Every structure is written in structure tokens, then in C-alpha cells.
Amino acid sequence: MALTLAAGGCVTVHGELAVVPTATRGEAEQALKDFTEAYNAADKAYDPALDAHRVTGSLGAINQAGLKARSVTDPDGNPRHQPLELGDVRLVIPRKAGWPRWFVADVDSNTDADEGGNDNRWLLLFVREGADRLWEAAHLAVLPADRVPAFRTDADGWAEPAPADGAALAAAPRDLSRAYAAYMGSGEPGVFADGPHTSRLREERAKVSKRPGFALQFADQALDAGVFAPVGLLTEDGGALVFFSNRIHERTTAARGYRPAVAPQEKPLLTGEVRNTLTKEWVTSLTAFVKPGPPGPGRVDVLNRVQGVTGLRGS
């Protein structure tokens, strides 16, 4: 489990009890640099092997599937490549026991405007699974600068992980993936606040499911084990910013005389033959703010959603 600190103590992980910073600031800066270099190389060549060792979790699944598809559609590489630059680095490094270890890099990218309402911050979650493993980016959240919360830190500037069981929080971080999957299917539990990644997304699905000649169904599943385990940081107000993942199966069934279409950029991910059914698998990287205090309606605000198709199956 990625969340290893509970209120008032720690959990033994791999026999290690010492509560220490998960990385030095120099190590975290180097991890960010290594990721950026690998990402740029992979994006320029459209070669997933060039950054496979620097991505993991939901971000890794989305990144690798996208590069795999583009390596087929654009075998000569990315003609529109613009090197990613990440600056104004603010490191949020927690103190915790054992493995895995992780930290957040709050950075300014060169992908948007640096002023006005279009100025966003990137929050990259880096995870290291063991002493013999590399630092890998597992989540990306893109938030307006004024939506990035102030994180709780101690006198030395180290952050504090959110308790997995949700002690003093409106929802348990370890349960968010399962709860979100249930909510997207039925609208319950009502712990999620209305917004573009919750109520409006459900409304959009209801609209597209009514296309003439096609039946569209969605099945959401929790994705919360291993490298997909949720990770959270406490904020100054007693809440928590939590990174978690989900999987979606989107099934299109065509009426007689119709056939589901496969986009050219998705064909390299297709298995099977599309006759009257096409099932897409999506992986979603989500970031939510969990309010402090008791559970209640609307007390988890999903701030960001990054998703990508990771596979298609025809039948």
C-alpha cells in the first residue's frame, strides 16, 4: 500500500520503521530532470522504450499506449515536437516509513501562458518502489495556479502523507478509486461534489449513449493496487490532496447495418476484428481534494482528470 502513515504512528513496511524524508531535495530535482529528458526523447521519436523506465502507474499506462500507437501512425517521429520545459520547481517531499517512497513536484510548464486565467501548474507525483528502482512519474495533475493547495509541512519543510484510512478526513483515500467507480455507474455515493469530472461527465455519457444505430455502455472499475495505489498529502486546512486511478471499459454495440468506427490513431492498439462490437479500455489519472471533517455529500472535489485509451478489442 502506498499510504503508509496513519494518525499517530507508522506502519512497518519491508521491516523499516524509521520515518524519514522520502528523498533529498537534490535527488528529487534529479528525478524531475531525468523524467523530462526521457519524456522529450520519447515524444520526439514516438518511441515508448525511451521513457518506459521513467513512468509508471496511470500516467505510465496512458503515456506508453499513446506512444505505441503513434510509433505506428508516425514511424518517422513527431513532426510537431516541442521540448517540454519545467521550471519554478516547488518540491513537496513527505516524511514516511518504508517503501514505496514518493514526492510531488509542483512545476510551471512551457505548455501554457504564464499569466492570466490560462496559467496552470503541473503536479507530478514521483514514486520509487525500492532501493534498486528508479524514480518514476505515476500521476500528472494540471491545475490553475490558484487551485494548488498549501501543503502541511513541519519545521524542516517536510510534508505529511494523508492517512490511508481517512482519519480526520471526509473520505478514506484508500477507498476513493472504488467509490468513484461506483459513483460513475450509479451516482452514489454522494460524497463527490458536482463538477466536470463527476456530475457533468455522467451527463455527457448519458447523451452519447443515445446515438442512432449504436448502444454505448460504460463500466468503471477500481484501479488501486500496486503502482496504482492512491497517494495523498495533507493540506494546511486539514484536508488532503489525493492522487488515484480508475479503469473504464467503453463498449459500443452496433445495430444491424452499422459497424463501430476505429480512429486511425487507435488502430495500433486494436486486437480482434470489429464486426458489431468495439470495447475500449481507458485508464484515468485523477486528483481530488478531500475536505477535513466528517463524511458528507459533496465533500470530495475531483480537481483534475487525465485519461487515455490503453487498448481496444473488436468482436
SVG drawing of the C-alpha trace seen along z (x, -y; Angstrom):
<svg xmlns="http://www.w3.org/2000/svg" viewBox="-31 -38 52 49">
<polyline fill="none" stroke="black" stroke-width="0.4" points="0.0,0.0 1.4,-3.4 -0.2,-5.3 1.9,-4.1 1.4,-6.7 -1.6,-6.5 -2.6,-9.1 -0.3,-9.0 2.2,-6.4 3.6,-4.5 3.1,-1.1 6.0,1.4 6.9,1.7 9.6,4.2 10.8,4.2 11.7,0.5 10.3,-1.7 12.3,-4.9 10.2,-7.8 12.5,-9.8 12.2,-12.2 11.4,-10.1 14.2,-11.9 16.7,-14.6 15.9,-17.7 18.8,-17.0 17.5,-13.5 14.0,-14.9 15.4,-17.6 17.5,-14.9 14.4,-12.7 12.5,-15.6 15.4,-16.3 15.7,-12.6 11.9,-12.3 11.9,-15.5 14.8,-14.3 13.3,-10.8 9.9,-12.3 11.3,-14.6 13.3,-11.8 10.3,-9.5 7.9,-12.3 10.4,-13.4 10.9,-9.8 7.5,-8.5 9.3,-5.6 7.8,-4.2 11.0,-2.5 12.8,-5.8 10.8,-6.8 9.3,-3.4 11.8,-3.4 10.7,-6.9 6.9,-6.4 4.6,-4.1 1.0,-3.8 -1.8,-5.5 0.4,-8.1 2.7,-5.4 -0.2,-3.3 -1.5,-6.4 1.9,-7.5 3.1,-4.1 -0.1,-3.3 -0.1,-6.7 3.5,-6.4 2.9,-2.8 0.1,-4.0 2.0,-7.0 5.1,-4.9 2.9,-3.1 1.0,-6.1 4.1,-8.3 7.1,-6.0 9.4,-8.9 8.7,-10.5 6.8,-13.6 6.9,-16.4 5.3,-18.8 7.7,-18.0 8.3,-20.9 10.7,-20.2 8.9,-20.2 10.5,-22.6 9.6,-22.5 10.6,-25.4 9.8,-27.3 10.1,-23.9 8.5,-23.5 9.2,-20.2 6.7,-18.6 8.6,-15.8 6.9,-13.9 8.4,-12.1 7.3,-8.4 8.5,-4.9 9.5,-2.2 8.8,-1.6 7.4,-2.8 8.7,-6.3 7.2,-9.2 7.1,-13.0 5.3,-15.7 7.0,-18.2 4.8,-21.3 6.2,-23.0 5.4,-25.5 5.5,-24.1 6.1,-25.8 2.8,-24.4 0.6,-27.3 0.5,-31.1 2.4,-32.4 -0.2,-35.0 -3.9,-35.4 -6.5,-32.7 -4.6,-30.3 -1.6,-29.9 -1.5,-26.3 0.7,-24.4 1.8,-20.8 1.8,-18.5 3.9,-15.4 3.8,-12.5 7.1,-10.5 7.2,-7.0 10.2,-4.8 9.3,-1.2 12.5,-0.1 16.2,-0.9 17.1,0.8 14.4,-1.0 14.4,-4.3 12.2,-7.3 9.2,-7.2 6.3,-9.6 3.0,-8.0 0.5,-10.9 0.1,-14.2 -2.4,-16.9 -2.8,-20.1 -4.4,-22.7 -4.9,-26.5 -2.3,-28.1 -4.9,-29.3 -6.2,-25.7 -3.0,-24.2 -3.5,-23.8 -1.0,-24.8 0.5,-21.6 1.1,-20.9 4.8,-20.9 6.9,-20.5 9.5,-22.9 12.0,-21.5 9.7,-21.8 8.8,-18.1 5.3,-17.3 2.9,-14.9 1.2,-11.9 -2.6,-11.6 -3.8,-8.7 -5.0,-5.8 -7.9,-5.1 -9.2,-8.7 -8.7,-9.6 -10.0,-13.2 -10.9,-13.3 -14.3,-13.2 -13.3,-10.1 -10.6,-7.5 -8.0,-7.9 -7.6,-4.2 -11.3,-3.9 -11.6,-6.7 -10.9,-4.6 -13.7,-2.1 -16.1,-4.9 -15.5,-6.9 -16.1,-3.8 -19.4,-3.2 -20.4,-6.8 -19.8,-6.9 -22.1,-4.0 -25.0,-4.9 -24.5,-8.4 -23.8,-7.0 -22.1,-7.5 -22.8,-11.2 -19.5,-12.1 -18.3,-13.6 -19.0,-17.3 -20.7,-18.2 -18.3,-19.2 -16.8,-18.5 -15.2,-15.2 -18.3,-13.9 -21.9,-15.0 -21.2,-16.7 -19.2,-13.7 -22.1,-11.4 -24.4,-13.7 -22.1,-13.7 -22.1,-9.9 -25.9,-9.7 -26.0,-11.9 -23.5,-10.0 -25.1,-6.7 -28.1,-7.6 -26.5,-7.8 -28.7,-6.4 -27.7,-2.8 -25.4,-2.3 -25.7,-1.3 -22.9,-2.7 -22.2,-1.3 -19.6,-2.2 -18.2,0.0 -16.0,-1.7 -13.6,0.3 -11.3,-0.5 -7.6,-0.5 -5.9,-0.8 -3.3,2.0 0.5,1.9 1.8,-1.1 -1.8,-2.3 -2.3,-2.6 -3.7,-6.0 -1.3,-8.6 -2.3,-11.7 -0.7,-14.7 -2.3,-16.6 -3.0,-20.3 -2.8,-23.2 -6.5,-23.3 -6.6,-19.6 -7.8,-18.2 -5.8,-16.2 -4.9,-16.2 -5.2,-12.6 -3.9,-11.0 -5.8,-7.9 -6.6,-5.9 -9.5,-4.1 -10.1,-1.9 -13.1,-2.3 -14.5,0.1 -16.5,-1.6 -18.4,0.9 -20.1,-0.2 -22.6,2.3 -23.9,1.6 -27.3,2.3 -27.6,4.4 -26.2,2.4 -23.8,0.4 -20.2,1.0 -18.3,-0.8 -15.5,-3.0 -11.9,-2.9 -10.0,-6.1 -6.7,-5.8 -4.6,-6.8 -6.3,-4.0 -5.9,-1.2 -2.4,-0.1 -4.0,0.7 -6.7,2.9 -7.0,6.7 -9.6,8.8 -11.9,8.0 -14.6,5.3 -17.8,6.7 -20.6,5.2 -18.8,4.6 -15.9,2.4 -14.6,2.3 -12.2,-0.5 -10.2,-0.3 -9.3,-3.7 -7.0,-4.4 -7.7,-7.5 -5.4,-9.5 -7.4,-11.6 -6.6,-14.2 -9.1,-15.1 -9.3,-17.4 -10.8,-15.6 -12.2,-18.0 -11.4,-17.7 -14.1,-16.6 -16.9,-14.0 -18.2,-12.3 -21.0,-14.0 -22.4,-14.9 -20.0,-16.8 -17.0,-16.7 -14.6,-15.2 -13.9,-17.6 -12.3,-15.9 -10.0,-18.7 -8.3,-17.0 -8.7,-14.0 -6.2,-12.8 -7.2,-9.7 -6.2,-7.8 -7.1,-4.7 -4.8,-1.9 -6.4,0.9 -9.2,1.8 -10.9,5.1 -13.2,5.9 -15.8,8.6"/>
</svg>
